[in-house]
Each structure stands twice: as C-alpha cells, then as structure tokens.
Amino acid sequence: MSIKAKLFGLIAIAITSFTFSAQAAELVVGGKGYTEQLILASLTEQLLAGKGYDVDKKDGMGSNVLRKAQLSKQIDLYWEYTGTSLTTYNKIKEKMSHQQAYDTVKRLDGEKGIVWLNPSKANNTFALAVRSDDPKFSDIETLSDLATMVNAGNRLKLASGVEFPVRPDGLKPMQKVYGFKFKRSDVKKMDDGLTYQALKLKEVDVALVYSTDGRIGAFNFKVLKDDKGFFPDYAIVPVIREDTLTKHPKVGELLNQLSAKLNDQTMSNLNAQVDVEKKSIETVAAEFLKNQGLI
C-alpha cells in the first residue's frame, strides 16, 4: 500500500472515530451538586445503561441551572423536589398538602413540556437541627421553642447553605412566620454539606439540614419540629421532558419502578453510606440497584 493510501486510510479512521464520539447520547441525565442528587443521578444512569440505553450524566448543577437546562432540551430527565418547583420555579406561596403540591407542579410544569412521573415516598424538606448532647437545647423540641429562646436574648450561630437565606421558602420568611430573627453576623453561609460538620465541631449552635440526610442520625443531631408547617413538601420525583418520554416510553416505566423503591429511610441510608461510611457514589448506587432487583 502506498504512503498516500495509508494516509487517506488513517484520515478516514480518524473522521469515523470523531463522528462516533461526537454523537449525542440517547439520554442525558441531570443532577444537582450535593450527595443525594449525585446518588439519584448515578442510580438513574446505571439503571438506564443496564437496560441498554446510551446515557450521558451531567450532574453537579445548581437548581436554576438544571431547570433551565431541561427547559432548553440540554437535559432529558432528573429528580426534582415538589417544593422547589412550587415555590422557586412557579412562585406559588399558597400552603398545600402533599397531594396538592404534586398535582399543582405536575399541571404547571406539564404546560412547559415537563412530565412529573410517580412520586417517591421520600420527602427531603429543609429542617433546623441542634446537637442532641447540647445542654442548652435539652428542652427545645420545635422551631417555636427556638424562637422563644432567641427572643429571650440568647444569641445563637446558624450554619446555613448559600441559597437558603434568599429562597422564597428560606430563612427570612421562616423567621417571619415564627417571629424571631438571627443576627445577620450570626448566620454563617457555607456549602450545604459543610453545615453538618460545622454543627458537629461546635462551630455553630444550629444548622440547616435536609431531612433525609444520613448524617443527622450518625452525628446524633436533633431535628427541631416545624410545628407551624412552614417548610413546603419536598417529595422526590423523577421529571422528564415530554418529547423524551414520547420517544422512550419505557424510560418512564423504569423511573417509576425506581421511584417506588425510595422513601425517607432508604434515602437516609444511601446518603449515610456516602457521607459517613465514605463509599463511592457509584458503588452505593450499583449495590442498591442490584439488591432491589432493578438491574
């Protein structure tokens, strides 16, 4: 074979390889940037890949970025929370029951081409937690108790995620409902995952947590009851673009099967395996799918 022929052959192989690698994946799975969402994205990617789909996973996003990516058709599907869609995306302030919240976001997002599939039994709502062994909180059980404590002149430091102070379902409206206020200098903003460590190490007195986080039990925290029902319901639900579901109806069935396996305790256990036991997200997801007979 001549040098020219060999050269043309190599070029043809290179072009073919580039074309193959540049092909878009059949399904793009999205995810936010914290442990629970990273686990959910990995569960979804491994489940769909195990069923023969070509999947690309793009996680680590903020809520608004991920939402816009789905609306602009860069993301096909991911797991969302009813409360986030209700209050942050659709600006609904009305208090709703679990079912009302789901029905409302399903209808409103359906008008935008997003389908809410079957909700899981996991509800990862916001909560405030304290150390169970902190003597000053021995008689504090609710957010109303906390409000009374602050209004009595006790100065407390709060570890908060960066988004929480400015969310419509976050710190300011919560304080308004309960009638108290942390001093601005006492609200320590940090990445969501660091609030647990700050509370554990006694750097703060109170921390913003998520109710399905495995570190709550592992670190012996006490979650204060939201006795006035301020925080919205945050049921975890797979959401998929309508055009994607029409093209791949089996994907909806598979996601519903996975959703049926998830509840508060399950998500707490999965989160703890990553955050406390330090297992890899991929390993935790793979073991769960196999144990549940999903792959």
JORA-V858996 format. One record per residue. RES is the residue in one small letter. PHI is phi as a letter, one per 30 degrees, with the letter a starting at -180 (none if undefined). PSI is psi in degrees with one decimal (999 if undefined). NEAR is the number of other C-alpha atoms within 12 Angstrom. Layout:
# JORA-V858996
RES:PHI:PSI:NEAR ; RES:PHI:PSI:NEAR
This chain:
# JORA-V858996
m:none:136.6:8 ; s:d:161.6:8 ; i:d:-38.9:9 ; k:d:-40.8:10 ; a:d:-42.2:11 ; k:d:-40.4:12 ; l:d:-46.1:13 ; f:d:-36.4:14 ; g:d:-44.8:15 ; l:d:-38.8:14 ; i:d:-41.9:14 ; a:d:-42.0:14 ; i:d:-41.9:14 ; a:d:-42.9:14 ; i:d:-43.4:14 ; t:d:-43.2:14 ; s:d:-41.4:13 ; f:d:-42.7:13 ; t:d:-41.2:12 ; f:d:-44.7:12 ; s:d:-24.7:11 ; a:d:-9.5:10 ; q:d:137.1:14 ; a:d:146.1:16 ; a:d:155.1:20 ; e:d:-38.9:23 ; l:b:136.9:33 ; v:c:117.1:32 ; v:c:129.0:45 ; g:c:172.0:42 ; g:a:153.3:40 ; k:d:-174.4:31 ; g:c:22.5:23 ; y:b:169.5:26 ; t:e:-53.8:40 ; e:e:-44.6:44 ; q:d:-35.3:39 ; l:d:-37.3:34 ; i:d:-46.5:44 ; l:d:-40.1:47 ; a:d:-40.8:42 ; s:d:-41.0:39 ; l:e:-45.8:44 ; t:d:-45.7:48 ; e:e:-48.4:42 ; q:d:-36.5:34 ; l:d:-49.9:37 ; l:d:-39.5:34 ; a:d:-37.6:26 ; g:d:-21.3:21 ; k:c:10.0:19 ; g:j:4.2:16 ; y:d:148.2:21 ; d:d:113.3:21 ; v:b:138.0:29 ; d:c:127.3:27 ; k:c:127.3:33 ; k:b:94.2:31 ; d:c:-172.0:31 ; g:i:15.5:24 ; m:c:159.7:25 ; g:d:162.7:24 ; s:e:-51.1:27 ; n:d:-37.0:22 ; v:d:-43.8:21 ; l:d:-43.3:32 ; r:e:-47.1:34 ; k:d:-35.3:19 ; a:d:-37.1:27 ; q:d:-42.5:35 ; l:d:-31.8:27 ; s:c:9.8:15 ; k:i:25.2:23 ; q:d:-22.5:26 ; i:b:134.9:36 ; d:d:-42.3:43 ; l:a:155.1:47 ; y:a:-174.8:48 ; w:c:124.2:50 ; e:c:167.4:47 ; y:c:134.5:40 ; t:e:-41.9:45 ; g:d:-36.1:42 ; t:d:-45.6:38 ; s:d:-40.5:39 ; l:d:-51.9:35 ; t:c:-39.6:27 ; t:d:-46.3:26 ; y:d:-41.5:27 ; n:c:-1.2:25 ; k:h:35.7:18 ; i:c:123.3:22 ; k:c:-12.4:23 ; e:d:136.3:19 ; k:d:133.8:21 ; m:b:155.2:23 ; s:d:171.4:20 ; h:e:-50.3:27 ; q:d:-39.7:20 ; q:d:-41.5:20 ; a:d:-46.0:33 ; y:d:-47.8:36 ; d:d:-37.1:24 ; t:d:-47.8:27 ; v:d:-33.0:39 ; k:d:-41.7:32 ; r:d:-49.0:21 ; l:d:-43.5:23 ; d:d:-26.9:29 ; g:d:-32.6:23 ; e:d:-17.8:16 ; k:c:6.9:24 ; g:i:18.0:25 ; i:c:127.5:35 ; v:c:125.8:35 ; w:c:119.0:39 ; l:d:-162.0:39 ; n:d:131.0:31 ; p:d:145.0:35 ; s:d:176.2:34 ; k:c:12.6:27 ; a:c:132.7:36 ; n:b:99.7:34 ; n:c:72.4:36 ; t:d:166.9:31 ; f:d:154.7:37 ; a:a:158.8:41 ; l:c:136.6:44 ; a:b:154.9:43 ; v:b:169.3:45 ; r:d:131.0:34 ; s:d:-27.9:26 ; d:c:9.7:19 ; d:d:112.4:21 ; p:d:-28.5:11 ; k:d:-13.1:20 ; f:c:14.6:27 ; s:d:-31.6:18 ; d:c:9.7:19 ; i:c:115.3:27 ; e:c:-22.7:25 ; t:b:169.0:25 ; l:d:-29.4:35 ; s:d:-38.8:27 ; d:d:-41.2:25 ; l:d:-42.8:37 ; a:e:-44.1:30 ; t:d:-40.7:22 ; m:d:-45.8:25 ; v:d:-43.1:28 ; n:d:-18.0:19 ; a:d:-0.3:13 ; g:j:3.5:14 ; n:d:123.5:19 ; r:c:119.2:24 ; l:b:144.5:31 ; k:c:134.2:29 ; l:c:127.9:37 ; a:c:121.6:41 ; s:b:146.8:39 ; g:d:160.7:30 ; v:d:-38.0:22 ; e:d:-29.5:25 ; f:e:-42.2:33 ; p:d:-21.3:25 ; v:c:1.5:16 ; r:d:148.5:25 ; p:d:-15.8:28 ; d:c:28.8:35 ; g:c:-146.1:30 ; l:d:-50.2:35 ; k:d:-52.6:23 ; p:d:-30.6:20 ; m:d:-45.0:31 ; q:d:-35.2:28 ; k:d:-44.0:19 ; v:d:-40.1:21 ; y:c:-5.4:27 ; g:i:40.8:21 ; f:a:173.8:26 ; k:a:128.0:31 ; f:d:143.5:31 ; k:d:141.0:19 ; r:e:-40.4:17 ; s:d:-15.7:13 ; d:c:-1.2:21 ; v:c:108.9:28 ; k:c:107.1:30 ; k:d:135.8:26 ; m:a:172.3:22 ; d:e:144.6:23 ; d:e:-44.1:28 ; g:d:-21.1:31 ; l:d:-14.8:26 ; t:d:-34.9:39 ; y:d:-44.0:41 ; q:d:-38.9:31 ; a:d:-40.6:30 ; l:d:-43.4:35 ; k:e:-40.2:29 ; l:d:5.6:19 ; k:i:27.9:23 ; e:d:-21.4:22 ; v:b:170.6:29 ; d:c:-30.9:38 ; v:b:147.4:41 ; a:b:143.9:44 ; l:d:128.3:43 ; v:b:171.1:37 ; y:c:136.2:38 ; s:d:-19.8:36 ; t:c:9.5:33 ; d:d:130.2:41 ; g:d:-17.8:32 ; r:d:-17.4:37 ; i:e:-51.6:36 ; g:d:-40.7:27 ; a:d:-33.8:23 ; f:c:5.9:27 ; n:h:48.1:19 ; f:c:155.1:36 ; k:c:121.4:34 ; v:d:128.7:33 ; l:d:130.8:33 ; k:d:133.1:23 ; d:d:76.6:27 ; d:d:-14.9:20 ; k:c:5.1:20 ; g:i:40.9:23 ; f:d:-48.4:31 ; f:d:133.2:41 ; p:d:163.8:36 ; d:d:133.6:38 ; y:b:59.5:38 ; a:d:139.8:42 ; i:c:122.2:41 ; v:b:137.2:42 ; p:d:132.8:43 ; v:b:137.3:46 ; i:b:145.3:44 ; r:d:141.0:38 ; e:d:-39.9:28 ; d:d:-33.0:23 ; t:d:-42.8:26 ; l:d:-37.9:25 ; t:d:-39.5:16 ; k:d:-34.1:15 ; h:b:70.0:21 ; p:d:-28.9:18 ; k:d:-28.8:17 ; v:d:-40.3:38 ; g:d:-41.6:32 ; e:d:-42.1:21 ; l:d:-41.4:31 ; l:d:-36.6:39 ; n:d:-36.1:28 ; q:d:-42.5:27 ; l:d:-42.7:39 ; s:e:-37.8:36 ; a:d:-17.7:23 ; k:c:-4.8:28 ; l:c:131.7:35 ; n:b:-177.8:24 ; d:e:-48.0:27 ; q:d:-40.0:22 ; t:d:-48.2:30 ; m:d:-38.4:37 ; s:d:-42.5:29 ; n:d:-43.6:31 ; l:d:-45.3:39 ; n:d:-40.2:38 ; a:d:-36.0:28 ; q:d:-33.3:28 ; v:d:-51.9:29 ; d:d:-28.7:30 ; v:c:-48.9:24 ; e:d:-10.9:17 ; k:i:31.0:17 ; k:d:157.0:20 ; s:d:149.3:21 ; i:e:-42.9:30 ; e:d:-40.5:25 ; t:d:-45.6:20 ; v:d:-43.9:32 ; a:d:-44.3:36 ; a:d:-43.1:29 ; e:d:-40.5:23 ; f:d:-46.6:30 ; l:d:-40.9:32 ; k:d:-44.1:17 ; n:d:-30.1:12 ; q:d:-0.9:19 ; g:i:24.9:14 ; l:d:-21.7:27 ; i:b:999:23
